[in-house]
Amino acid sequence: MKKRHSKWKILVGIIMIFLCVFLVFLAIIPFQIMGDIDNYCIDVEVVSPNNFGLIPKDVILRTQDELNIAAWEVEITNPKAIVILL
């Protein structure tokens, strides 16, 4: 009877060790993937409406969750369309 209990304890111990190693592996995966993305920087060229002969008015748009988004509003006499770029 004692051998059955000791075999059962060994089996449970091995399963627990494999489970712990697997969980550590799952915890490490996001850090391995995000490591390359974390400090990724994109160089962008900011183009102002002034470059196209338009006179912009600086506007701050406030979202429902209290974020401020800087924008330009350009008014012309006969607009053919409205363009919103985010």
C-alpha positions in Angstrom: 0.0 0.0 0.0 2.9 2.4 0.8 4.4 1.9 -2.7 1.2 3.1 -4.4 1.1 6.3 -2.3 4.8 7.0 -3.0 4.3 6.4 -6.7 1.3 8.7 -6.7 3.3 11.5 -4.9 6.1 11.2 -7.3 3.7 11.4 -10.3 1.9 14.4 -8.8 5.3 16.1 -8.1 6.5 15.5 -11.7 3.2 16.9 -13.1 3.5 20.0 -10.8 7.1 20.6 -11.9 6.1 20.4 -15.6 3.1 22.7 -14.9 5.4 25.3 -13.2 7.9 25.2 -16.0 5.1 25.6 -18.6 3.6 28.6 -16.7 7.0 30.2 -16.5 7.5 29.7 -20.2 4.1 31.3 -20.9 5.0 34.2 -18.7 8.3 34.8 -20.6 6.8 34.7 -24.1 5.2 38.3 -24.1 8.5 39.8 -22.9 10.4 38.0 -25.6 8.0 39.3 -28.3 7.6 42.8 -26.9 11.3 43.4 -26.5 11.8 44.3 -30.1 8.6 46.5 -30.2 9.1 48.3 -26.9 11.5 51.0 -28.0 10.5 51.1 -31.6 10.6 54.6 -33.1 9.1 55.7 -36.4 10.5 58.8 -38.1 7.6 60.8 -39.6 7.6 64.0 -41.6 5.0 66.5 -40.2 3.4 68.4 -43.1 1.7 71.6 -42.2 -1.2 73.2 -44.2 1.2 76.2 -44.5 3.2 74.0 -47.0 0.2 74.2 -49.3 -0.6 77.8 -49.0 -3.5 77.3 -46.5 -3.9 79.2 -43.2 -4.6 76.7 -40.4 -6.2 77.5 -37.0 -4.9 75.4 -34.1 -7.6 73.4 -32.4 -7.7 71.1 -29.4 -10.2 68.2 -29.7 -11.2 66.7 -26.3 -12.4 63.1 -26.3 -14.9 61.6 -23.9 -12.2 60.0 -21.9 -10.5 63.4 -21.3 -7.7 63.0 -23.9 -6.6 66.1 -25.9 -5.8 65.8 -29.6 -4.0 68.6 -31.3 -5.5 69.4 -34.8 -5.7 72.0 -37.4 -8.9 73.5 -38.8 -8.6 75.0 -42.3 -11.5 77.1 -43.6 -12.0 77.8 -47.3 -14.8 79.5 -49.1 -16.3 76.7 -51.2 -15.2 73.4 -49.8 -15.7 70.3 -52.0 -15.1 67.8 -49.2 -14.3 67.4 -45.5 -11.2 65.5 -44.6 -10.4 64.2 -41.1 -7.0 62.6 -40.7 -6.0 60.9 -37.4 
